[in-house]
Amino acid sequence: MDKVRHFVEQSWLLIVSAFFFGLLLAGTDYALAPTIRQNRIDKLNRLAKGLLAEAEHFIEVEEKIEIESGKGKSKEEITIYKAVGEGEQCVGWSFSVGGPGFQGTIYLVVGVDAGFEKLAGYRVLSSTETPGFGDKIKYDYFREQFEGAPVGELKLVSTGKPEKIDSEIVAISGATISSEAVVAIMNDSVLQVKERMRKKGLIDNGR
């Protein structure tokens, strides 16, 4: 009986401790959530500014864009930012989209021109790709291939001229999957954003 009583006493202690620490973690997450979200927004805006140099500030578009993303094609809500330049003229658009990479989900901050015809480029918001290989998607020589490339028409190739701006993107040697992931995000998610924005009248339907 003593062993049973001891087991019950210890079990209750474990349950109470787990409950207490669970509440503590939940409270901490709740308290830090606004700060984490704001830090993410600040980083997104900072990266977007690097893509759209003419932008004096960014305005969050009230209408949300919903796209299908990932292998399971789950619904994802995208926040669009209008890049505003001199005279409050629209100089482009920026938003964050993601897709599966080699190690995990790759999240990119993407910039496009005002007509949503050409890419201004991208910056990596977060990624867990392999250091020295897949994480080269952050390197200038790979990213610069997207600057000025046509939206939704990209093709990954194994060899070519990376300095030539066109629809062909030369893959990173030893990191084909990561390279494919970025191109797939650009061709799929970014194109979906464009189509949804057209339907909502946010960009010219004639383009």
N, C-alpha and C positions, 0 to 999 in steps of 0.2 A: 504493500500500500504506500509505503514511504517513497518508493521509486516512482509510482504513478503520480503521487501528489507533487513530487519534485518536477516531473516531466510537464505536468499541467501548469505549474507555477512558471517554469522557464518558457513554456510556449506562450503564455499570456504576456510575459515580458517582451518576447520577440515580436508578438503581434502589435503591442502598444508602441514599441520602439519604431517598427516599420511604419505604422500609421502616423506617428509624430514626424518622422523624417520625411515621409511622403508629403505631409502638409507643409513642411518647411521648404521643400524643393518646389512645390506648386506655388507657394507664396513668393519665393524668390523669382521664379520664372515670370509670374504675373507682374511683379514690381519692375523687372528689367525689360519686359517685352516692349514698352514704348521706346526705351532708349535704344534697344537693338534695332527696332524698325526704323527709327530716325537715323541711326548710323548707316543703315543700309541705303536709305534714301539719299543721304548726304554723299555717300560713295558713288551711287548711281549718277547723281547730278554732276559730281566732279569728273567722272569718267566721260559722261556725255559732253561736257564742255570741251574735253580734249578732242572729241570727234567733230564737233560743230563749232569751230573757232569763231564764226560770225555771230553766234548766239550771245546776247547780252544777259538773258535770263530764260528760264524754262517755266512754262505754265502747265500744270497738270490738267489734262482733259477730263471733264466730268464724266463723259460716257466711257464705260469700261468695254474693252474688246475681249471677247471670249473665243479661244482657239482650242483645237485638239492637239495634245502633245504627248510625247512618250510612246513606247511600244504598245501600250494598252489604249492609246488615243483617249486619255482622260481629258476632261474639260479643265481649262486653265484661264483665269481672268488676268488680262494684261492691262497695266496702267500705261497710258500714252502721255508723253510730255511734248508739248509744242515748243520748239526752239524759236525764240523771238529775237530779232536783231534790231538794227537801227530803224526808227520810225514804226516800231511795233510790227514789222513785217516778218512773216513766217519764213525762216531760213532752213527749216528741217524738222525732223521728228526724232524722238528717242524713246526707247523702251527696253525692258529686260525680258529675254526669252531663254529657255533652256532645253536641253535634250540629253539623252544618254551618251556618255563617253566610254572610254575603256575601263576606268576605275569607278565612275559614278556620274552623277548629273553635272553637266557643264552649264553654267549660267553666264550669259553674255549680255552686255549693254550694247545695243545696236543703234547706230545713227544712220538716217537716210536723208536725202534731199527733200525739199518742200513738195515736189511732185511725186515723191515716193518711186522714182524711176531708178535712181542710182544709190548705192551704198556709200555712206560716208566712212564706214568701217565699223570695227567693234573693239571692245575692251572686255577682258575676262573679269566678271564680277566675283565668281567663285568657281573653283575647280579642284579636283583631287587626282588629276592625271599624273602619271609617273614622272618624277623629277628626272630631267635630262633627256626625256623622250616626249611623252604626251604634253608635258607642261610647256613645250616649245610653241604651243598655240598662242602663248603670251608674247612671243618674240616678234620684233618689228618685221623681220624679213618674211614672216608668214602672214601677219596681219595686214601689211601694206598691200598685199595682192587684192584685198577686198575693197580698198578705197577707190571708189569710182566704178566698181564693177556693177553690172546690171542686176537688179533685184529679181530673184527667183529663177535665174538662168545659169547658175554656176555648175561647173563640171570638174570633178577632181581628176587630175592626171598625175602620173608618176614622174614624168620628165617634162621639161619645158623651160620657159623663161619667166621666173617669178616677178621680174621687174616690169613685164608687160601687163598692162591693165586690160583685161578682157574677161570673158566668162570662164576661162580655164584657170583653176587653182592648182598649183604644184604642191603635192603632198609633202609633209615632213618625213624625211628619211627615218625609218624605224618607228614611226608613229602614225601609220596609215589610219588606224581606227579613230584616233583623236582628230586627225585631219578630216576624215569622213564625217565625224560628228558635227564639226563646225559648219561644213558645207551643207549637211542635212538640216541643221537649224536654220541656216540662211535660206535654203530653198523651200523648206516646209513651213516652219513657224513664221518667219518674216513675211512670206508670201500670203499666209493666212491673215496676218495683221493687215496687210495692204488691202486684201479683198474685203475684210470686215469694215475697214475705215471708208472704203468706197461706198459700201452699202449704207453706211451711216451718214454719208455726205461730208465727211471730214476732209477728204481730198477730192480733186476734180474727177468726176465720173467719165469724162471724155478722154482721160489719159490712160 
